[in-house]
Amino acid sequence: MTKAQAATADVFLTALKALPKAERDAVLVRIARDKALARDILDLALIARRRSEPSRPFRDYLSERKAR
């Protein structure tokens, strides 16, 4: 993420947090109902959760998939 992207994200997050709860919830519900945005958020959450896991070669992953 570039500095400009991080700054933009900070502005949007600050604005979201500053909203009254009902308005903030309305924004979050709209994001959750947007299939593409919801999928992106789930993907990013999964990446963040698994970031500390060790990596492995892609070929090993493919071998495992074929063995199933």
C-alpha positions in Angstrom: 0.0 0.0 0.0 1.4 3.4 -1.0 1.4 6.3 1.4 -1.3 8.0 -0.6 -3.5 4.9 -0.4 -2.9 4.6 3.3 -3.8 8.3 3.8 -7.0 7.9 1.8 -7.9 4.8 3.8 -7.3 6.7 7.1 -9.5 9.6 6.0 -12.4 7.2 5.1 -11.9 5.2 8.3 -11.9 8.4 10.4 -15.0 9.6 8.7 -16.8 6.2 9.2 -15.8 6.2 12.9 -17.1 9.7 13.4 -20.6 8.9 12.2 -23.3 8.3 14.7 -23.9 4.6 15.3 -27.1 4.3 13.2 -25.4 6.0 10.2 -22.3 3.9 10.6 -24.4 0.8 10.7 -26.2 1.8 7.6 -23.0 2.2 5.7 -21.7 -1.1 6.9 -24.9 -2.9 6.0 -24.6 -1.5 2.5 -21.1 -2.7 2.2 -22.1 -6.1 3.4 -24.9 -6.3 0.9 -22.6 -5.5 -2.0 -21.4 -8.9 -3.0 -18.1 -7.8 -4.5 -17.2 -5.5 -1.5 -18.2 -8.2 1.0 -16.1 -10.8 -0.8 -13.1 -8.4 -0.8 -13.5 -7.8 2.9 -13.6 -11.5 3.6 -10.6 -12.1 1.5 -8.6 -9.3 3.2 -9.7 -10.6 6.7 -8.5 -14.1 5.8 -5.2 -12.8 4.5 -4.7 -10.8 7.7 -5.5 -13.7 9.9 -3.2 -16.1 8.1 -0.3 -13.7 7.5 1.8 -15.3 10.2 1.5 -18.8 8.8 4.5 -20.1 7.0 4.4 -20.1 3.3 4.9 -23.1 1.1 5.7 -23.7 -2.6 2.8 -23.5 -5.0 3.8 -26.9 -6.5 3.4 -28.5 -3.0 -0.1 -27.0 -2.8 -1.0 -28.4 -6.2 0.3 -31.8 -5.3 -1.9 -31.8 -2.2 -5.0 -30.8 -4.3 -4.4 -33.6 -6.8 -4.0 -36.2 -4.1 -7.5 -35.4 -2.7 
